[in-house]
Amino acid sequence: MRAPIRNPQIAKLALCAVAAATLAACGGGNSPPANNNPPVAATPTTLSGTVAVGRAISGANVTITDATGKNVTATSDINGNYQVPLAGLTAPFIIFAADGSGIDAPLASVVASVSTGSSAPVIANVTTLTTAVAALVTESGNPFELSDSKKLSSLVTPSTVAGAVKTLNTALSGLLSANNVDSKSFDPIATPFSADQTGADAVIDAVQVVPATGSSGGLQLISNANPNSTANLVLNTSASVTAPLPVPPMTGNLLGTMFAALTQCLAGSSASCSQAVDSNYRENGFTSFANAHPSLTAPGVSLRVPKILEFIPGTSGKQALIALPYTSSGGASGFEYTVAQQIANGWNIIGNQQQYDVTVQSFIQRRITLDKDVWPSNVSRYESGIQFNIRLGSAGTPNPASLASASVTGPGITGTIYYVLPAQAGTNLMSIARAPQAAIPTGGLTSNTQAQGHRWSWQTLPGTTVAFQPSAQNLGQKYEAQPIDVSTVPEYATYTVTFYDASGAKIGQTSVINPTPNIAASNGPNIPWQTASNDTVNSVLSPNGSQAGILQSANVFWSNLVNGANVAPLVTQAELTSQGSAAGDNVVGLWTGPATFAQSGLYAGTISAGVDQTGTQTCSPACPYPALTSGITRNFDLLSYYGPISIDAHWNVTQ
């Protein structure tokens, strides 16, 4: 214990010494405090969130771009979560997430500002809903324009983002309520959630962001309750909610039990197969799930969580069109489609009940001609439409062995499209007739068009000097006479396909649903396209190139970088074809990957002549590509998925 101070003068000096911490002298005065540094407010040090589309996206390539144009990257984990440090970044931010498997379309999210006062991470989920918010702050409805740092800084502000969230929540009010989410407080960007198909994740699972098919392009938000509802929300700064999106007849993890059983079935459990697949199953003419979906039953395939695309009209919500995304053992990805039905103890797969093997999907191409746009029918352009895959009649397919031609009619098609036997090696699909057919083709007509897609919409690329005009030989076959208004074509429309033999006699007919969203050429500028490398253009597609001679195989390279960010969809198939007047000039070759992620965004592949979709050499002796000389056309295609829509970056040259 310290002894008490008894001398008053000494006591006074002691008090002065204590007071010196705050006063310059014991006698007082107006000197400032010695400590001039106020407490420092806490600030967040990390940015994190969940990447999901109603299921977590693991392995997503996440790119964050700030107001100065700086990029940082991360990869989402098995639960779809990512995290990056905020040090050195300046708000606002645009976040893109490109699915590492290439299954899902790139997603977007925005952060307008970073608040101080807390060290908690800034939350920025990247989902279907946040993509809608990012589109809503742009006039074009294209989130990718925000990769421009000047546009990012001017368009992404606290007020614009708050307004976009309010608009979105108004459109989602019924769905949010059905899943016990408060529409007044819900923030799709900043509200943490788990990708477990409950709550906010169930809302994400019930909607899709798909192309808006009007003349302005952009995106729209639709509900699986009715994808053709008048309440569909076109996503841009002019968006107006006329009514909330329709609520599905049921929500939540409806397909969870079926998914678990199907996963076990694919792993070899026959008992689980009977739980997952109905005894009355039929798909594209197959009664065996394995035969109908060989991509799913191949060794090492990983099945992703199924997604309901549409509760099929007229079934009282008892049947649904569903997508089955998957990744192969080698990393290749894709979609299979089927129909599920509600049963007493859940759901199982009943199939589309089609009699024949015919599928249809929407597509869009960016076609770049290397002939300097000198022909009205060969101009650089965007074009879109629907592609019908009609298998040749042969052993192992339900299609008749005598199949010689087929007709297709339905929404978006004026008159009739006729498909005939292919003239070239390397394909097991029928091709659209080269010249317009006024009646059912007879005599075993063949075509070297190598085309399965009917074009209903097109527009020239910026900088072209000649307006595109489809050739008269292609009108009514590969092209409509004039571009149609794609917004008049219903989503998930049904088409009629009729089979004929070589005499023109009808030998079968089936109806087929397009399970992919419609798309217009006006959506072309909004897609993050791949780019063929200069080396490939100069060596393979130039008459003076190092690979311009007779080729058994070609080495090709491409980039997925868009404004420095690796966000273009992963290529699932590269194709090199040649055409000419002689029979040996028409050769198809396919490279089926898979592509692997490269930080630089550069990818490579080797395409062998005459190799089909299964990797099989189809011609013996080997059929090399002819040299790129007079009369020969070479086409180079990079095929991938923009969500479920097939996209094709295409280059061609004719000598």
C-alpha positions, 0 to 999 in steps of 0.5 A: 500500500502506498503512504498518503501524501501529507505535504500540501505543496507536494500534493499540489505538484502531484495533481499538476503532474496528473493533469499535464496529460490534458492541460499545458500547465497546472494553472489552466489555459486554452491549449488543445488536447494532446490526443488529436486522433478520433476513433477510426470507424470500422470498415469491411475488408472483404466482399463475399456472396453466394452464386446460385440459380436455384442451386449452388454453382460451384467452380464459378469464375467470379470477376469483380470490376471496380469503378477504376476498371480494376479486376479481381477474381475468385472461384466459388466453392462447393456451396457456391460461396466466394470471397475476395479482399476489398483492399485497393477496390473502389465502389461501385462494383460489377460482379460477373460469375461464369459457370465453370462447367459452361452449363449456366449463362453468366450471372451479374450483380452490382454493389453501389457503395461500401458503408463504414461502421462495421467490419462485416463483409460486404455481401454481394450474391450473384444469382438470377435475381441479382442479374435482373437487378443489374439489367434494371439499372441499364437502358439496354437491359444488358448487364455486360455494358457495366463492365465499362467502368465509366458506365458502371460509375454513372449507372450504379448508384445507391438510388438506382440500385434501390429503385431496381430492387423495389421494382423487382420485389414488386414483380416477385411479391406473390412468389416472395410471399409464397416462400415466406420472404418479406418483399419489403425488406428482401434485398436479393444482393445483400441478404445472405441465403443458402442454396437449399431450395427454400426461402429466397432460393425457392424464389430463384428456382421458380423464375428464369432470366431469359432473352427479351425477344422484342426489337431492343433485345435485353432480358426479361424475367419469367415464372415457371407458372406461366412463361407466357404471362403478360406479367413478364418483366422486361428488364431495363430502366423503363421497366414497369410492373403491370402485375406480379409474376404468377405463382406456381401451383406449388413451390419448394424442392418438389423434385428433391426425392426424384433427384436423389433416386435418379442420382442413385439410379445412375450410380447403378441402383436398379431399385432407385431407377424404378422410383425415379422413372415411371413404368410408362416412361417414353422419351423421343421414342425410347422406353429406356431412360439409358437409351434416351439419355446416353449423356446422363448414363455415361460413366462418371457423369455428375447430375446437377439439381433439376430445374422446372421450366414450365408447369405444362398447361392443361395438366393442373400443375401435375406435369412439368417440363424439366431440365437435367443439367449434367457434367461429364467425367471429363468436364463437358456439360450440357442439358437433357430435357424430360417431363416429370409428373406428380404421383402419390408420394412425390414426382417421377419422370414420365418422359415426353411420350414422343414416338420418334427421336426428334429434338428442337432447341433455340439458337443464335449465331454471330456470323463473321464473313472473312470475304469483306461483306461483298455478297448480300447473302454472305454478310457479317451478322447476328441470326437466330432461330430454332434447330431441329435435330432429326436422327437418321433412321438406323439401328439403335434409333426409333426413327424408321429405317426408310426415313428419307425426308421430314417436314416441320411446321409450327410457330415462327415458321412460314409454310413448311421446312423440309429436311432430307438426308445429308450429303456429307460424312461426319453427321448422323442428322438430317439436313435442311434441303438446299433449294426450296421444296414446294412438295414432299421431296422424293427419290432420296434427295440429299443436301450438303447445307450441313444445316439443321437450323431455321433462321427467323431473325437477323441483323447485320453487325456494326460496321458492315457495308452491305445489307444482308439478304438471304439467297433466294435458294434459302428462302422458306428453308434456312431463312424466313423471307423477312425477319419475324417478330420473335416476341409473337412466338410462344415460349416452349412452343410445340412443333409437328414433325412428319416423316416420309419415305423416298416415295413421299409416303407418310410413315410417321408423325410426332409433336415436339416441344422446344424446351429452350427460351426463344431468342431474337437477333437483337439479343446478339449484342448482349451476349459475351461471345468467344473470339477466334484467335488471329492465329486461327483466322490467319492459318486455317481460314486464309488461303495463304495460311499455314493450315490452308492445304489439305488437312487431316486435322486442324489446330485451333485457338480461341479466347473467352475474354470480354473486356478483360474478364473471362466471362464468355460461356465455355465452348462445348464443341468446336467444328470445322467444315468444308464445302465445295462442288465435288463430293469429297469437298463436303467434310465435317469435323468436330472437337467435343472438348472438354475445355478447361479453365485458363486464367488467361482466357485462352483455349485450344483444340484439335479438330479431326476431319470426319469425326462426329459428335461421339468422337467416331471417325465416320469415313474410311478411308479417312476424308481430309479437308480439301485445300482452301482453293477456288470454290471451297468454303471453310467454316469454323464454329465455336458452339456453347450454351447461353443458359440452355440456348445454343450459341455459335460463334461462326467464321467463314471464308470462300475462295 
